[in-house]
């Protein structure tokens, strides 16, 4: 169990270090981290907006031009991540927030 906790902590720190490297308008910005006891607190950029999933449910139908614009934003972010050897392993509309 102790080894699992160490692996989890190292994994979190690896992810934090990766987030610190990325500077792109389509990727959430990590500003700072604080550790207290067994907790790690991440200070992240504040976003006003909705998940893509909620937008799709509300809107229903997207024109091709609008869908292409959204996809372009997603792909631009993925290019930056992949160029830094980062793979987003949970890419889905619920994990994509678009600013108002």
N, C-alpha and C positions, 0 to 999 in steps of 0.2 A: 504494500500500500504506500509506503514511504517513497519507493522508486516512482510510482505512478504520480504522486504529488510533485516530485522533482521534475518529471517529464512534462507535466502540465505547466508548471511555472516556467520552465525553459521554453516551452512552446509559446506561451503568452509573451515572454520577453522577445522571442524571435519575431513574432508578429508585430510587436510594438516597434522594434528596430526597422522593420520593413516599412511600416506606416510613416515613420519619421523621414524616410528617404524620399517619399513621393510628394511632389509639388505639382498639382494640376488642378485646374478649376472644376473638373468633373469627378474628382476624388476627394472624399471627406478628409479634412485636414486635422491631424493630431497635433495639439498644441503642447501638452504637458502630461506627465504621469506623476502620480503620488502613490506611495505604498504605505499602508498602515496595517500592522498586524498581518492577517491573512488576506487582506484586500488590496487590490490594485485599482486605482481610480484614474480613468482616462479623461482628460479635458479635450473635448473635440469641438470642431466648428459647429456652430448652431445653424441649422437649416430650417427655414420656413418653407414648407411644401408638403407634398403628399407622396406616398408610395405609388410607384407606377401601377401596381395592382389596383389600388383604389381609384386611380384616374381612369383606368381601363373600364372598371365596373361602372363608374359614373357616366363616362362618356359613351361607352358602347362601341361606337364606330369611329375609326380614325381615317382621315384622308391619307392617301399615299404620301403626300408631301409632309404631313405632320409625323407620320410613322417613321419616315426616312430621317427626319430631323432628330427624333428621339434616338433612333438606332445609331445615328452618327455620333451623338454624345456618348453613348455607351461604348461604341467601338473606339473612340478616341481615348477614353479612360482605359480600356483593355490594352490598347497599344502601349500606353505608358506603363501599365502594370507588367505586361509581358516583356517589355524592354528592360525591366528591372528584375527579371526572372521570378515574377510573382504570378501565381495562378489563383484566380478567384474561384473557389470550389463550391460556392453556393450562389451562383448567379441566377436570380429569378426576380420577377416583378416586385415581390414583397421586400426585396433587399435593395431596391433602387428608389431613391428619393429625388424628386424633381422640385427645384425651387419654384416658388410662386412668382 
